[in-house]
Amino acid sequence: MITATSLTKSYGNLQVLRNINLTIQSGEIVSVVGASGAGKTTLLTILGTLDRNDGGTLTIDGQNVSAMNDKQLATFRNEKIGFVFQFHHLLPEFTALENVCIPAFIGRKNKAETEKRAQELLAMLGLSERSSHKPNALSGGEQQRVAVARALINEPAVVMADEPSGNLDSASAQHLHELFFQLRNELGQTFVIVTHNDKLADMADRKLIIRDGTIAS
């Protein structure tokens, strides 16, 4: 699913990633942990094609994304990668259903089919009764589940999550963690999760430890 070979990344004179080599299989849940500043989020943004590596190659779902131009990369990202962040980034003027649909509409998918798929995802996540509510009428946990549905609307090959439960209370965080494994089992999703939550990290199929820009284990 994802193969990174000798990835490097620097910002000015600061080298953040050093010779990263990793392979993530389809349907695998991988957690990425490490101290602040170790390079976790930089690695995730590069794996998610939000930023480019300076050196090395990155292949996702059989395609060499390192060789793509910006337009090709934007299309690939919309079709193949879903994102869940610590803060849900829902648009306040739109309902839960409308927020979920946005990536599909950007990809110019059929409106009726998209809305049907969005309703199915919201139902799977226990939000059928909340689809017409705007974000300010939803709890923190509900908002994050809407963000998860939005990440899944285009049936991406992989979901990248950056501290997805960092802004949630313990009960909502536990529910979200269990949800990732449910989605993997039911939909076959691949997840790469950067987290400081030891419990979530240990639940993953594999835990990668980033130390000084390299994978320590």
Contacts in CASP RR format, 6 or more apart in sequence:
PFRMAT RR
TARGET T0000
AUTHOR 0000-0000-0000
METHOD contacts of the structure
MODEL  1
MITATSLTKSYGNLQVLRNINLTIQSGEIVSVVGASGAGKTTLLTILGTL
DRNDGGTLTIDGQNVSAMNDKQLATFRNEKIGFVFQFHHLLPEFTALENV
CIPAFIGRKNKAETEKRAQELLAMLGLSERSSHKPNALSGGEQQRVAVAR
ALINEPAVVMADEPSGNLDSASAQHLHELFFQLRNELGQTFVIVTHNDKL
ADMADRKLIIRDGTIAS
1 24 0 8 1.000
1 25 0 8 1.000
1 26 0 8 1.000
1 27 0 8 1.000
1 28 0 8 1.000
1 60 0 8 1.000
1 61 0 8 1.000
1 157 0 8 1.000
1 158 0 8 1.000
1 190 0 8 1.000
2 22 0 8 1.000
2 23 0 8 1.000
2 24 0 8 1.000
2 47 0 8 1.000
2 58 0 8 1.000
2 59 0 8 1.000
2 60 0 8 1.000
2 158 0 8 1.000
2 190 0 8 1.000
2 192 0 8 1.000
3 22 0 8 1.000
3 23 0 8 1.000
3 24 0 8 1.000
3 58 0 8 1.000
3 59 0 8 1.000
4 20 0 8 1.000
4 21 0 8 1.000
4 22 0 8 1.000
4 23 0 8 1.000
4 47 0 8 1.000
4 56 0 8 1.000
4 57 0 8 1.000
4 58 0 8 1.000
4 59 0 8 1.000
5 21 0 8 1.000
5 56 0 8 1.000
5 57 0 8 1.000
5 58 0 8 1.000
6 19 0 8 1.000
6 20 0 8 1.000
6 21 0 8 1.000
6 55 0 8 1.000
6 56 0 8 1.000
6 57 0 8 1.000
7 17 0 8 1.000
7 19 0 8 1.000
7 20 0 8 1.000
7 21 0 8 1.000
7 43 0 8 1.000
7 46 0 8 1.000
7 53 0 8 1.000
7 55 0 8 1.000
7 56 0 8 1.000
7 57 0 8 1.000
7 58 0 8 1.000
8 15 0 8 1.000
8 17 0 8 1.000
8 18 0 8 1.000
8 19 0 8 1.000
8 20 0 8 1.000
8 53 0 8 1.000
8 54 0 8 1.000
8 55 0 8 1.000
8 56 0 8 1.000
9 15 0 8 1.000
9 16 0 8 1.000
9 17 0 8 1.000
9 42 0 8 1.000
9 46 0 8 1.000
9 51 0 8 1.000
9 53 0 8 1.000
9 54 0 8 1.000
9 55 0 8 1.000
10 16 0 8 1.000
10 54 0 8 1.000
15 213 0 8 1.000
16 39 0 8 1.000
16 42 0 8 1.000
16 213 0 8 1.000
17 39 0 8 1.000
17 42 0 8 1.000
17 43 0 8 1.000
17 46 0 8 1.000
17 53 0 8 1.000
17 213 0 8 1.000
17 214 0 8 1.000
18 212 0 8 1.000
18 213 0 8 1.000
18 214 0 8 1.000
19 214 0 8 1.000
20 43 0 8 1.000
20 213 0 8 1.000
20 214 0 8 1.000
20 215 0 8 1.000
21 215 0 8 1.000
22 208 0 8 1.000
22 215 0 8 1.000
24 30 0 8 1.000
24 158 0 8 1.000
24 190 0 8 1.000
24 192 0 8 1.000
25 190 0 8 1.000
26 157 0 8 1.000
26 188 0 8 1.000
26 190 0 8 1.000
27 184 0 8 1.000
27 188 0 8 1.000
27 189 0 8 1.000
27 190 0 8 1.000
27 191 0 8 1.000
28 190 0 8 1.000
28 191 0 8 1.000
28 205 0 8 1.000
28 206 0 8 1.000
29 180 0 8 1.000
29 181 0 8 1.000
29 184 0 8 1.000
29 190 0 8 1.000
29 191 0 8 1.000
29 193 0 8 1.000
29 203 0 8 1.000
29 204 0 8 1.000
29 205 0 8 1.000
29 206 0 8 1.000
30 191 0 8 1.000
30 192 0 8 1.000
30 193 0 8 1.000
30 204 0 8 1.000
30 205 0 8 1.000
30 206 0 8 1.000
30 207 0 8 1.000
30 208 0 8 1.000
31 193 0 8 1.000
31 194 0 8 1.000
31 195 0 8 1.000
31 200 0 8 1.000
31 201 0 8 1.000
31 202 0 8 1.000
31 203 0 8 1.000
31 204 0 8 1.000
31 206 0 8 1.000
31 207 0 8 1.000
31 208 0 8 1.000
32 40 0 8 1.000
32 43 0 8 1.000
32 44 0 8 1.000
32 192 0 8 1.000
32 193 0 8 1.000
32 194 0 8 1.000
32 195 0 8 1.000
32 207 0 8 1.000
32 208 0 8 1.000
32 210 0 8 1.000
33 40 0 8 1.000
33 194 0 8 1.000
33 195 0 8 1.000
33 196 0 8 1.000
33 198 0 8 1.000
33 201 0 8 1.000
33 207 0 8 1.000
33 208 0 8 1.000
33 209 0 8 1.000
33 210 0 8 1.000
34 40 0 8 1.000
34 196 0 8 1.000
34 209 0 8 1.000
34 210 0 8 1.000
34 211 0 8 1.000
35 211 0 8 1.000
38 210 0 8 1.000
38 211 0 8 1.000
38 212 0 8 1.000
38 213 0 8 1.000
39 210 0 8 1.000
39 213 0 8 1.000
40 194 0 8 1.000
40 210 0 8 1.000
41 162 0 8 1.000
41 194 0 8 1.000
42 51 0 8 1.000
43 194 0 8 1.000
43 210 0 8 1.000
43 213 0 8 1.000
44 160 0 8 1.000
44 162 0 8 1.000
44 192 0 8 1.000
44 194 0 8 1.000
45 51 0 8 1.000
46 52 0 8 1.000
46 53 0 8 1.000
46 58 0 8 1.000
47 58 0 8 1.000
47 60 0 8 1.000
47 160 0 8 1.000
47 192 0 8 1.000
48 60 0 8 1.000
48 77 0 8 1.000
48 81 0 8 1.000
48 83 0 8 1.000
48 158 0 8 1.000
48 160 0 8 1.000
49 58 0 8 1.000
49 60 0 8 1.000
49 65 0 8 1.000
49 73 0 8 1.000
49 76 0 8 1.000
49 77 0 8 1.000
49 81 0 8 1.000
50 77 0 8 1.000
52 66 0 8 1.000
53 66 0 8 1.000
55 66 0 8 1.000
56 66 0 8 1.000
57 64 0 8 1.000
57 66 0 8 1.000
58 64 0 8 1.000
58 65 0 8 1.000
58 66 0 8 1.000
59 65 0 8 1.000
59 66 0 8 1.000
60 76 0 8 1.000
60 80 0 8 1.000
60 81 0 8 1.000
60 157 0 8 1.000
60 158 0 8 1.000
61 80 0 8 1.000
61 157 0 8 1.000
61 158 0 8 1.000
63 76 0 8 1.000
65 73 0 8 1.000
65 76 0 8 1.000
68 76 0 8 1.000
78 103 0 8 1.000
78 106 0 8 1.000
78 107 0 8 1.000
78 154 0 8 1.000
79 107 0 8 1.000
79 154 0 8 1.000
79 156 0 8 1.000
80 154 0 8 1.000
80 156 0 8 1.000
80 157 0 8 1.000
80 158 0 8 1.000
81 156 0 8 1.000
81 157 0 8 1.000
81 158 0 8 1.000
81 159 0 8 1.000
81 160 0 8 1.000
82 103 0 8 1.000
82 151 0 8 1.000
82 152 0 8 1.000
82 154 0 8 1.000
82 156 0 8 1.000
82 158 0 8 1.000
82 159 0 8 1.000
82 160 0 8 1.000
83 151 0 8 1.000
83 159 0 8 1.000
83 160 0 8 1.000
83 161 0 8 1.000
83 162 0 8 1.000
84 144 0 8 1.000
84 147 0 8 1.000
84 148 0 8 1.000
84 151 0 8 1.000
84 159 0 8 1.000
84 160 0 8 1.000
84 161 0 8 1.000
84 162 0 8 1.000
84 164 0 8 1.000
85 147 0 8 1.000
85 161 0 8 1.000
85 162 0 8 1.000
85 163 0 8 1.000
85 164 0 8 1.000
86 162 0 8 1.000
86 163 0 8 1.000
86 164 0 8 1.000
86 166 0 8 1.000
86 167 0 8 1.000
87 167 0 8 1.000
88 135 0 8 1.000
88 140 0 8 1.000
88 143 0 8 1.000
88 144 0 8 1.000
88 146 0 8 1.000
88 147 0 8 1.000
89 147 0 8 1.000
90 96 0 8 1.000
90 99 0 8 1.000
90 135 0 8 1.000
90 143 0 8 1.000
90 146 0 8 1.000
90 147 0 8 1.000
90 150 0 8 1.000
91 98 0 8 1.000
91 99 0 8 1.000
91 102 0 8 1.000
91 135 0 8 1.000
92 134 0 8 1.000
92 135 0 8 1.000
92 136 0 8 1.000
93 134 0 8 1.000
94 102 0 8 1.000
94 134 0 8 1.000
95 131 0 8 1.000
95 132 0 8 1.000
95 133 0 8 1.000
95 134 0 8 1.000
96 122 0 8 1.000
96 127 0 8 1.000
96 130 0 8 1.000
96 131 0 8 1.000
96 132 0 8 1.000
96 133 0 8 1.000
96 134 0 8 1.000
96 135 0 8 1.000
96 138 0 8 1.000
96 142 0 8 1.000
96 146 0 8 1.000
96 149 0 8 1.000
97 115 0 8 1.000
97 118 0 8 1.000
97 119 0 8 1.000
97 122 0 8 1.000
97 131 0 8 1.000
97 132 0 8 1.000
99 135 0 8 1.000
99 146 0 8 1.000
99 147 0 8 1.000
99 150 0 8 1.000
100 118 0 8 1.000
100 121 0 8 1.000
100 122 0 8 1.000
100 146 0 8 1.000
100 149 0 8 1.000
100 150 0 8 1.000
100 153 0 8 1.000
101 114 0 8 1.000
101 115 0 8 1.000
101 118 0 8 1.000
101 153 0 8 1.000
102 150 0 8 1.000
103 150 0 8 1.000
103 153 0 8 1.000
103 154 0 8 1.000
104 114 0 8 1.000
104 117 0 8 1.000
104 118 0 8 1.000
104 153 0 8 1.000
104 154 0 8 1.000
105 111 0 8 1.000
105 114 0 8 1.000
107 154 0 8 1.000
109 154 0 8 1.000
114 153 0 8 1.000
117 153 0 8 1.000
118 131 0 8 1.000
118 149 0 8 1.000
118 153 0 8 1.000
119 128 0 8 1.000
119 131 0 8 1.000
121 149 0 8 1.000
121 152 0 8 1.000
121 153 0 8 1.000
122 128 0 8 1.000
122 130 0 8 1.000
122 131 0 8 1.000
122 146 0 8 1.000
122 149 0 8 1.000
124 149 0 8 1.000
124 186 0 8 1.000
125 145 0 8 1.000
125 146 0 8 1.000
125 148 0 8 1.000
125 149 0 8 1.000
125 179 0 8 1.000
126 145 0 8 1.000
127 142 0 8 1.000
127 145 0 8 1.000
127 146 0 8 1.000
127 149 0 8 1.000
130 137 0 8 1.000
130 138 0 8 1.000
130 142 0 8 1.000
130 146 0 8 1.000
135 143 0 8 1.000
135 146 0 8 1.000
138 146 0 8 1.000
139 172 0 8 1.000
140 167 0 8 1.000
140 168 0 8 1.000
140 172 0 8 1.000
141 168 0 8 1.000
141 172 0 8 1.000
141 175 0 8 1.000
141 176 0 8 1.000
144 164 0 8 1.000
144 165 0 8 1.000
144 167 0 8 1.000
144 168 0 8 1.000
144 172 0 8 1.000
144 176 0 8 1.000
145 176 0 8 1.000
145 179 0 8 1.000
148 164 0 8 1.000
148 176 0 8 1.000
148 179 0 8 1.000
148 183 0 8 1.000
151 159 0 8 1.000
152 159 0 8 1.000
152 183 0 8 1.000
152 187 0 8 1.000
152 189 0 8 1.000
155 187 0 8 1.000
156 189 0 8 1.000
157 190 0 8 1.000
158 189 0 8 1.000
158 190 0 8 1.000
158 191 0 8 1.000
158 192 0 8 1.000
159 189 0 8 1.000
159 190 0 8 1.000
159 191 0 8 1.000
159 192 0 8 1.000
160 192 0 8 1.000
161 180 0 8 1.000
161 191 0 8 1.000
161 192 0 8 1.000
161 193 0 8 1.000
161 194 0 8 1.000
161 195 0 8 1.000
162 194 0 8 1.000
163 194 0 8 1.000
163 195 0 8 1.000
163 196 0 8 1.000
164 176 0 8 1.000
164 180 0 8 1.000
164 193 0 8 1.000
164 195 0 8 1.000
165 172 0 8 1.000
165 173 0 8 1.000
165 176 0 8 1.000
165 177 0 8 1.000
165 195 0 8 1.000
165 197 0 8 1.000
165 200 0 8 1.000
166 173 0 8 1.000
166 195 0 8 1.000
166 196 0 8 1.000
166 197 0 8 1.000
168 176 0 8 1.000
173 197 0 8 1.000
173 200 0 8 1.000
174 199 0 8 1.000
177 197 0 8 1.000
177 199 0 8 1.000
177 200 0 8 1.000
177 203 0 8 1.000
180 189 0 8 1.000
180 191 0 8 1.000
180 193 0 8 1.000
181 203 0 8 1.000
183 189 0 8 1.000
183 191 0 8 1.000
184 190 0 8 1.000
184 191 0 8 1.000
191 204 0 8 1.000
193 200 0 8 1.000
193 201 0 8 1.000
193 204 0 8 1.000
195 201 0 8 1.000
201 207 0 8 1.000
207 217 0 8 1.000
208 215 0 8 1.000
208 217 0 8 1.000
209 215 0 8 1.000
209 216 0 8 1.000
209 217 0 8 1.000
210 216 0 8 1.000
END
